[in-house]
Amino acid sequence: MLEVISFDVDGTLVDSSFADSVWLEGVPTLYAEQYHVDFETAKKMIMKEYDKIGEDDIRWYKLEYWFNSFKLKGSPHDLLRLYKHKIKVYEEVPEILHHLSEKYKLIVASNAHRDFLSLTLSSIDKYFDHVFSATSDFDQVRKYQNFYQKILNKLQVAPAEVAHVGDHYKFDYEVPLSLGICAFFLDRTGEKGLPNLREFEKKITEK
């Protein structure tokens, strides 16, 4: 029997505008202003450094690491707040969360760092019993099987009692499915998976 519904965040509950703006505009802008170079030069250099570290390194996800690495003035929290207006929750999300929270325990299972999640979820966090960050809580850079297993253990639920939805085919669909979690792939382009969370809600209520 389904007890818990788990949600990815970026691409599932919100679009990527906030995160993209911080990484691709905010950090390069600070660098350009501090070191007196033009924005495009700063961005090219910043992107090169991002690529050097790479997404398989936990440091890549930590804004504080990049502030220290580039010796930027100010604080990561100030930069995040500066771009808070870029957070865009998909239009159907509040209604769907409201409906589902009346029957199920809702959680977040995200790769995003908690510094980002605290702002990203600020308008909808009342619906969630738990928020899990792979990078902040478990020091992992991907949502592998052990990430989901740790969540199952913490919640003391069986895989069959959990549904998860997200927009990454491997880490939001194949991996949780391999554990016995009822997984759904969300593809807002409508090409492969469910096009939105309204369709996800329909699938859940059919169970």
N, C-alpha and C positions, 0 to 999 in steps of 0.2 A: 504494500500500500504506500502510495506516495506521501511523504511527509515534508520534504524540503525541496525548494526550487532554488537553484544556483544560477547566478547571472555573471557573465563577463561584463566589462564596462565599455571600453572604447570600441566603437563600431556596433555595440549592442544596446546600451542604454544612452550613450552620448556619442556624438560624432567626434572626429579627431581634431577639430579646430583648436581647442584649448591646448592640448599637448603639442601639436604642430607649431602653434604660435610661440609657445615657450621655447622649444628647442631650435626652431628654424628662424625665428625673428627676435625673440627676447635676448637670448644669449649672444648672438652675433651683434645685436645693437649695443649691448653693454660693452662688448669687446671693442667695437668700432669707436665708441665714444671715449673709452678709457685710453686706448692706444692710438687715437687720432688717425685712423684709417677709414676708408670708405666702407659702406655696409657690404657690398659685394665681395670685396677683398676679405673682410672679416668672416663672412659666411663661408666662403670657400675654404679658408683656413680651419674654421670650426668644424666643418663637415669632414675635412681630412682627418682631424683629431678624433672625431666620433668614430670614423671608420677604422682607425688604428686600434682603438679599444675593442670595438665590435660588440654585437648584441649577446655574445656568449660570455661576456665578462660582467659581473654584477655591478662594477663601477659605472658602466654605461648608463644605468638606470637612475643613478643618484645625482641629482642636480647639485648637491653640496660638493660632490667630488669635482665637478666641472668648474664650480666657482673657485675651489682651491687650486685646481690645475691651471686655470687661466689667471689666477690671482685677481679675480673680479671684485670690485667694491660692492657694497650692499649685501643683501642676503637672498638666498633662494626663496624664502617665504615672501619677501617683498615682490620679487619678480613674478611669482605665481599669482599673487593677489592682483598685480598689475594687469594680468590677462584673464582674470576671472570672468570678465564680461564675454569672453569667447566660448564659454561653456554652453553647449547647445544640447539639451536633452531632447531626444526624438519625441515627436508630438504625441505618440500613443502611449509612451512609457508611464506617466503618472497614473493614468486610468487603469492600465493593465496591472501595475504594481498594487494599486488599491484593491482591485478585484481579487488578485491571487493571495494577497496578505490576509484576507479574511478566512482563507481555508488552509493555507500552507505557511510554514516558516520560510522566509526568504533570506538568502545570503548572497554575498558578492564573492566571487572567486576570480581574482584578476592578477595579471602580471604587473600591473602598474604599481609604482612606488606609493607608499601611503601618503607622502607629501602631496602628490597629485590627487589621490583618491579623496582626501579630506575635503578638498574644494569641489572636485568633480561631482561628488555625490551630495553636496550640501543641501540641495533643494529636494532630494528624494531619500535621504538617509533614514528618515523616520520609518520607512517600510522594511528596513533590513535588521534582522536579529544579530547578524555577524558580518563583518567585512574581512576577507582574507586577502592578503597581498603576498604573492610568491616571493617577490624581491625583498619586501620589508620584514615579513613574518617568518619566512623559512630560508632566506638567503639563497633562493633559487632564481635562475634566469628564465626558466621555462616551466610551463604547467605539465610536468611529467606525471606518471602514475603516482609517485610518492607524494606529490603535492595534493592530489585528490584524496589519497589514502590518509594523509595527516588530517585533512578536513573531516573525513568520515570518522576517524578516531576521536577527534575533538568533539564532534557532535553526537558521537555514539549512535550512529545510524548505519544501516546496511546499504550497499550500493543501490539495491533495488528500490530503496525508499527515497532516492534522490534523482531529480532531473536537473540537467545543466544545459544552458543555451549560450552560444557565443558565435563569433564570426570568424574564428580561425579553424579551418577544417581539421587540422591535425590535433591541436592542443585543446580545442573546445568540443570536438566531436569524436575523433578516433580514439584519443587517449582515455577520456572518461568512459566511453563505450566499452573499451577493452577491460575495464574494471567491473562492468555490469551496471554502471550508472545509465539512466535513460537520457541519452544525449541528443541534442538537436543542433543542426548547423544553420546559422542565420546568415543569409546573403542578401543584403538590402538592394543589390542590383537586380535581384529576382531571377538570376540565371541558374543557380544550383539548389540552394537551400530555401528555407522559409524567408519570405520577403520582408516580414516585420513581426513584431511581437503579438499582434492581434492573431496572426495565424498560429503562433506558438501557443497562445492561450487556448485556441480551439483544439489543438492537439492534446494539450494537457487535460482539458475538460472531457475529452473523449475517453480518457483512461479510467 
